[in-house]
Structures are given as structure tokens and as C-alpha cells.
Amino acid sequence: MEPFRFTPRDRLVRAWQNSMELTRDFEGYSGELDDEELSKVFAEFAEEEAVHAAKLRELIRRYEQNE
């Protein structure tokens, strides 16, 4: 029996899911902290992670078009 292998699309989807989860987490952290500096850092992290998520989603779309 051949071992299960993840496809490149599987890896892209998992990375996109992780990135989306981090975006939500960082947004939540930024809104619930009283420390203004930490809140700002988490808000910046959320924005940066959202960019990563958008890039990953675009790669998934391109990958699916080429299948």
C-alpha cells in the first residue's frame, strides 16, 4: 500500500486556513487588550497575515485553474 501523500493544493489550502485563523486571532487580541502598544502590534500582525492569506488564496485559484 502506497503511503498517503499531500498534494501541493492540499498544502496551499492548509497554509491558507492557518493564515486565516491567525488573522482572526490577531484581530481579536488587538481588540481585547488594554495595552495600546500590544494592541497596535497585534493589529499590524493581523493586517500582515491577511496579506499572506490573500496571496495563498490567489495561488489556490491559479492552481485549480491549471489542474
N, CA, C and O atoms as CSV, one atom per row, in Angstrom:
chain,resi,resn,atom,element,x,y,z
A,1,MET,N,N,0.846,-1.181,0.000
A,1,MET,CA,C,0.000,0.000,0.000
A,1,MET,C,C,0.892,1.245,0.000
A,1,MET,O,O,1.828,1.357,0.791
A,2,GLU,N,N,0.585,2.156,-0.888
A,2,GLU,CA,C,1.354,3.397,-1.004
A,2,GLU,C,C,0.966,4.358,0.118
A,2,GLU,O,O,-0.215,4.480,0.443
A,3,PRO,N,N,1.940,5.037,0.711
A,3,PRO,CA,C,1.611,5.991,1.785
A,3,PRO,C,C,0.817,7.175,1.244
A,3,PRO,O,O,0.950,7.559,0.082
A,4,PHE,N,N,0.000,7.734,2.107
A,4,PHE,CA,C,-0.789,8.911,1.734
A,4,PHE,C,C,0.144,10.090,1.528
A,4,PHE,O,O,1.049,10.328,2.328
A,5,ARG,N,N,-0.082,10.817,0.464
A,5,ARG,CA,C,0.745,11.989,0.169
A,5,ARG,C,C,-0.139,13.223,-0.002
A,5,ARG,O,O,-1.204,13.177,-0.618
A,6,PHE,N,N,0.334,14.302,0.554
A,6,PHE,CA,C,-0.359,15.572,0.386
A,6,PHE,C,C,0.019,16.171,-0.957
A,6,PHE,O,O,1.184,16.144,-1.352
A,7,THR,N,N,-0.964,16.708,-1.650
A,7,THR,CA,C,-0.720,17.373,-2.921
A,7,THR,C,C,-0.308,18.825,-2.661
A,7,THR,O,O,-0.498,19.339,-1.559
A,8,PRO,N,N,0.249,19.475,-3.666
A,8,PRO,CA,C,0.550,20.902,-3.494
A,8,PRO,C,C,-0.705,21.711,-3.140
A,8,PRO,O,O,-0.641,22.645,-2.342
A,9,ARG,N,N,-1.848,21.344,-3.741
A,9,ARG,CA,C,-3.096,22.047,-3.410
A,9,ARG,C,C,-3.448,21.833,-1.937
A,9,ARG,O,O,-3.871,22.770,-1.260
A,10,ASP,N,N,-3.277,20.605,-1.439
A,10,ASP,CA,C,-3.536,20.331,-0.020
A,10,ASP,C,C,-2.703,21.253,0.859
A,10,ASP,O,O,-3.208,21.830,1.822
A,11,ARG,N,N,-1.434,21.389,0.525
A,11,ARG,CA,C,-0.537,22.249,1.317
A,11,ARG,C,C,-0.974,23.706,1.246
A,11,ARG,O,O,-0.964,24.408,2.258
A,12,LEU,N,N,-1.358,24.166,0.056
A,12,LEU,CA,C,-1.815,25.549,-0.100
A,12,LEU,C,C,-3.069,25.812,0.737
A,12,LEU,O,O,-3.165,26.830,1.423
A,13,VAL,N,N,-4.023,24.888,0.672
A,13,VAL,CA,C,-5.274,25.071,1.423
A,13,VAL,C,C,-4.988,25.088,2.919
A,13,VAL,O,O,-5.532,25.924,3.641
A,14,ARG,N,N,-4.151,24.189,3.388
A,14,ARG,CA,C,-3.829,24.149,4.827
A,14,ARG,C,C,-3.130,25.443,5.267
A,14,ARG,O,O,-3.438,25.997,6.322
A,15,ALA,N,N,-2.194,25.911,4.448
A,15,ALA,CA,C,-1.497,27.157,4.783
A,15,ALA,C,C,-2.479,28.332,4.796
A,15,ALA,O,O,-2.400,29.202,5.662
A,16,TRP,N,N,-3.402,28.351,3.832
A,16,TRP,CA,C,-4.406,29.418,3.776
A,16,TRP,C,C,-5.301,29.373,5.013
A,16,TRP,O,O,-5.595,30.412,5.604
A,17,GLN,N,N,-5.735,28.170,5.406
A,17,GLN,CA,C,-6.563,28.034,6.603
A,17,GLN,C,C,-5.826,28.530,7.850
A,17,GLN,O,O,-6.397,29.238,8.679
A,18,ASN,N,N,-4.561,28.153,7.969
A,18,ASN,CA,C,-3.767,28.604,9.122
A,18,ASN,C,C,-3.625,30.121,9.129
A,18,ASN,O,O,-3.728,30.759,10.177
A,19,SER,N,N,-3.389,30.688,7.962
A,19,SER,CA,C,-3.216,32.130,7.851
A,19,SER,C,C,-4.505,32.872,8.210
A,19,SER,O,O,-4.470,33.899,8.888
A,20,MET,N,N,-5.638,32.345,7.753
A,20,MET,CA,C,-6.919,32.961,8.090
A,20,MET,C,C,-7.172,32.889,9.598
A,20,MET,O,O,-7.669,33.843,10.198
A,21,GLU,N,N,-6.829,31.767,10.193
A,21,GLU,CA,C,-7.019,31.618,11.638
A,21,GLU,C,C,-6.146,32.604,12.405
A,21,GLU,O,O,-6.602,33.216,13.371
A,22,LEU,N,N,-4.905,32.760,11.986
A,22,LEU,CA,C,-4.020,33.727,12.645
A,22,LEU,C,C,-4.550,35.148,12.495
A,22,LEU,O,O,-4.479,35.943,13.432
A,23,THR,N,N,-5.078,35.465,11.318
A,23,THR,CA,C,-5.640,36.799,11.103
A,23,THR,C,C,-6.757,37.067,12.108
A,23,THR,O,O,-6.796,38.123,12.741
A,24,ARG,N,N,-7.666,36.101,12.247
A,24,ARG,CA,C,-8.780,36.264,13.203
A,24,ARG,C,C,-8.262,36.369,14.638
A,24,ARG,O,O,-8.731,37.198,15.417
A,25,ASP,N,N,-7.294,35.521,14.976
A,25,ASP,CA,C,-6.744,35.561,16.337
A,25,ASP,C,C,-6.109,36.908,16.634
A,25,ASP,O,O,-6.385,37.507,17.674
A,26,PHE,N,N,-5.266,37.390,15.736
A,26,PHE,CA,C,-4.579,38.658,15.959
A,26,PHE,C,C,-5.563,39.820,16.034
A,26,PHE,O,O,-5.386,40.734,16.838
A,27,GLU,N,N,-6.603,39.787,15.194
A,27,GLU,CA,C,-7.621,40.838,15.258
A,27,GLU,C,C,-8.309,40.822,16.628
A,27,GLU,O,O,-8.545,41.867,17.234
A,28,GLY,N,N,-8.619,39.625,17.093
A,28,GLY,CA,C,-9.260,39.504,18.394
A,28,GLY,C,C,-8.377,40.001,19.519
A,28,GLY,O,O,-8.832,40.723,20.405
A,29,TYR,N,N,-7.111,39.610,19.479
A,29,TYR,CA,C,-6.175,40.052,20.519
A,29,TYR,C,C,-6.073,41.577,20.545
A,29,TYR,O,O,-6.044,42.194,21.611
A,30,SER,N,N,-6.019,42.171,19.351
A,30,SER,CA,C,-5.839,43.631,19.297
A,30,SER,C,C,-7.034,44.356,19.898
A,30,SER,O,O,-6.882,45.451,20.441
A,31,GLY,N,N,-8.222,43.762,19.809
A,31,GLY,CA,C,-9.418,44.412,20.324
A,31,GLY,C,C,-9.685,44.179,21.798
A,31,GLY,O,O,-10.477,44.896,22.409
A,32,GLU,N,N,-9.032,43.183,22.371
A,32,GLU,CA,C,-9.347,42.871,23.772
A,32,GLU,C,C,-8.272,43.300,24.763
A,32,GLU,O,O,-8.434,43.120,25.969
A,33,LEU,N,N,-7.184,43.863,24.268
A,33,LEU,CA,C,-6.097,44.269,25.163
A,33,LEU,C,C,-6.188,45.748,25.517
A,33,LEU,O,O,-6.498,46.586,24.671
A,34,ASP,N,N,-5.913,46.049,26.771
A,34,ASP,CA,C,-5.898,47.446,27.216
A,34,ASP,C,C,-4.561,48.117,26.910
A,34,ASP,O,O,-4.481,49.344,26.843
A,35,ASP,N,N,-3.526,47.325,26.727
A,35,ASP,CA,C,-2.191,47.841,26.425
A,35,ASP,C,C,-2.175,48.323,24.972
A,35,ASP,O,O,-2.237,47.519,24.042
A,36,GLU,N,N,-2.093,49.632,24.791
A,36,GLU,CA,C,-2.180,50.226,23.460
A,36,GLU,C,C,-1.062,49.748,22.532
A,36,GLU,O,O,-1.300,49.498,21.351
A,37,GLU,N,N,0.142,49.622,23.058
A,37,GLU,CA,C,1.273,49.175,22.242
A,37,GLU,C,C,1.059,47.744,21.739
A,37,GLU,O,O,1.251,47.459,20.557
A,38,LEU,N,N,0.662,46.853,22.643
A,38,LEU,CA,C,0.412,45.462,22.250
A,38,LEU,C,C,-0.766,45.370,21.287
A,38,LEU,O,O,-0.733,44.607,20.321
A,39,SER,N,N,-1.791,46.142,21.555
A,39,SER,CA,C,-2.957,46.152,20.681
A,39,SER,C,C,-2.553,46.551,19.264
A,39,SER,O,O,-2.998,45.941,18.292
A,40,LYS,N,N,-1.719,47.563,19.154
A,40,LYS,CA,C,-1.253,48.030,17.844
A,40,LYS,C,C,-0.415,46.956,17.151
A,40,LYS,O,O,-0.564,46.737,15.948
A,41,VAL,N,N,0.459,46.288,17.895
A,41,VAL,CA,C,1.294,45.236,17.320
A,41,VAL,C,C,0.410,44.121,16.761
A,41,VAL,O,O,0.623,43.668,15.636
A,42,PHE,N,N,-0.576,43.679,17.537
A,42,PHE,CA,C,-1.457,42.610,17.063
A,42,PHE,C,C,-2.293,43.052,15.866
A,42,PHE,O,O,-2.564,42.247,14.974
A,43,ALA,N,N,-2.702,44.309,15.833
A,43,ALA,CA,C,-3.443,44.822,14.676
A,43,ALA,C,C,-2.560,44.801,13.429
A,43,ALA,O,O,-3.029,44.459,12.344
A,44,GLU,N,N,-1.290,45.162,13.578
A,44,GLU,CA,C,-0.355,45.109,12.453
A,44,GLU,C,C,-0.141,43.665,11.996
A,44,GLU,O,O,-0.098,43.385,10.798
A,45,PHE,N,N,-0.008,42.757,12.956
A,45,PHE,CA,C,0.157,41.344,12.617
A,45,PHE,C,C,-1.062,40.840,11.843
A,45,PHE,O,O,-0.919,40.081,10.884
A,46,ALA,N,N,-2.251,41.255,12.255
A,46,ALA,CA,C,-3.477,40.824,11.578
A,46,ALA,C,C,-3.472,41.299,10.127
A,46,ALA,O,O,-3.829,40.545,9.222
A,47,GLU,N,N,-3.068,42.545,9.910
A,47,GLU,CA,C,-3.016,43.072,8.546
A,47,GLU,C,C,-2.005,42.314,7.701
A,47,GLU,O,O,-2.287,41.964,6.555
A,48,GLU,N,N,-0.833,42.061,8.259
A,48,GLU,CA,C,0.207,41.339,7.520
A,48,GLU,C,C,-0.234,39.914,7.203
A,48,GLU,O,O,-0.002,39.415,6.101
A,49,GLU,N,N,-0.861,39.273,8.157
A,49,GLU,CA,C,-1.304,37.890,7.947
A,49,GLU,C,C,-2.430,37.836,6.923
A,49,GLU,O,O,-2.533,36.875,6.161
A,50,ALA,N,N,-3.272,38.861,6.902
A,50,ALA,CA,C,-4.347,38.927,5.901
A,50,ALA,C,C,-3.759,39.015,4.491
A,50,ALA,O,O,-4.316,38.454,3.547
A,51,VAL,N,N,-2.650,39.708,4.355
A,51,VAL,CA,C,-1.966,39.776,3.055
A,51,VAL,C,C,-1.469,38.381,2.659
A,51,VAL,O,O,-1.607,37.971,1.506
A,52,HIS,N,N,-0.896,37.663,3.617
A,52,HIS,CA,C,-0.431,36.299,3.347
A,52,HIS,C,C,-1.613,35.427,2.905
A,52,HIS,O,O,-1.511,34.681,1.931
A,53,ALA,N,N,-2.720,35.527,3.622
A,53,ALA,CA,C,-3.902,34.727,3.309
A,53,ALA,C,C,-4.408,35.034,1.899
A,53,ALA,O,O,-4.785,34.122,1.162
A,54,ALA,N,N,-4.417,36.299,1.528
A,54,ALA,CA,C,-4.876,36.686,0.193
A,54,ALA,C,C,-3.952,36.123,-0.891
A,54,ALA,O,O,-4.423,35.660,-1.930
A,55,LYS,N,N,-2.655,36.162,-0.652
A,55,LYS,CA,C,-1.711,35.601,-1.623
A,55,LYS,C,C,-1.893,34.096,-1.760
A,55,LYS,O,O,-1.867,33.555,-2.866
A,56,LEU,N,N,-2.078,33.427,-0.631
A,56,LEU,CA,C,-2.293,31.984,-0.672
A,56,LEU,C,C,-3.587,31.646,-1.406
A,56,LEU,O,O,-3.623,30.693,-2.184
A,57,ARG,N,N,-4.640,32.408,-1.169
A,57,ARG,CA,C,-5.920,32.158,-1.854
A,57,ARG,C,C,-5.767,32.340,-3.357
A,57,ARG,O,O,-6.331,31.570,-4.134
A,58,GLU,N,N,-5.023,33.333,-3.768
A,58,GLU,CA,C,-4.784,33.555,-5.201
A,58,GLU,C,C,-4.002,32.387,-5.796
A,58,GLU,O,O,-4.291,31.960,-6.914
A,59,LEU,N,N,-3.018,31.869,-5.067
A,59,LEU,CA,C,-2.268,30.706,-5.540
A,59,LEU,C,C,-3.174,29.482,-5.672
A,59,LEU,O,O,-3.037,28.706,-6.617
A,60,ILE,N,N,-4.089,29.311,-4.738
A,60,ILE,CA,C,-5.045,28.198,-4.824
A,60,ILE,C,C,-5.892,28.340,-6.074
A,60,ILE,O,O,-6.087,27.366,-6.802
A,61,ARG,N,N,-6.394,29.526,-6.332
A,61,ARG,CA,C,-7.224,29.758,-7.529
A,61,ARG,C,C,-6.448,29.435,-8.796
A,61,ARG,O,O,-6.959,28.751,-9.683
A,62,ARG,N,N,-5.220,29.924,-8.884
A,62,ARG,CA,C,-4.399,29.647,-10.070
A,62,ARG,C,C,-4.110,28.158,-10.209
A,62,ARG,O,O,-4.150,27.606,-11.308
A,63,TYR,N,N,-3.818,27.519,-9.084
A,63,TYR,CA,C,-3.526,26.093,-9.107
A,63,TYR,C,C,-4.740,25.307,-9.608
A,63,TYR,O,O,-4.599,24.384,-10.410
A,64,GLU,N,N,-5.918,25.673,-9.136
A,64,GLU,CA,C,-7.131,24.978,-9.543
A,64,GLU,C,C,-7.466,25.211,-11.005
A,64,GLU,O,O,-8.014,24.322,-11.658
A,65,GLN,N,N,-7.149,26.388,-11.533
A,65,GLN,CA,C,-7.395,26.673,-12.952
A,65,GLN,C,C,-6.484,25.839,-13.850
A,65,GLN,O,O,-6.847,25.508,-14.979
A,66,ASN,N,N,-5.313,25.505,-13.347
A,66,ASN,CA,C,-4.339,24.763,-14.145
A,66,ASN,C,C,-4.436,23.248,-13.995
A,66,ASN,O,O,-3.702,22.507,-14.649
A,67,GLU,N,N,-5.337,22.792,-13.137
A,67,GLU,CA,C,-5.471,21.339,-12.941
A,67,GLU,C,C,-6.156,20.690,-14.111
A,67,GLU,O,O,-6.352,19.475,-14.116
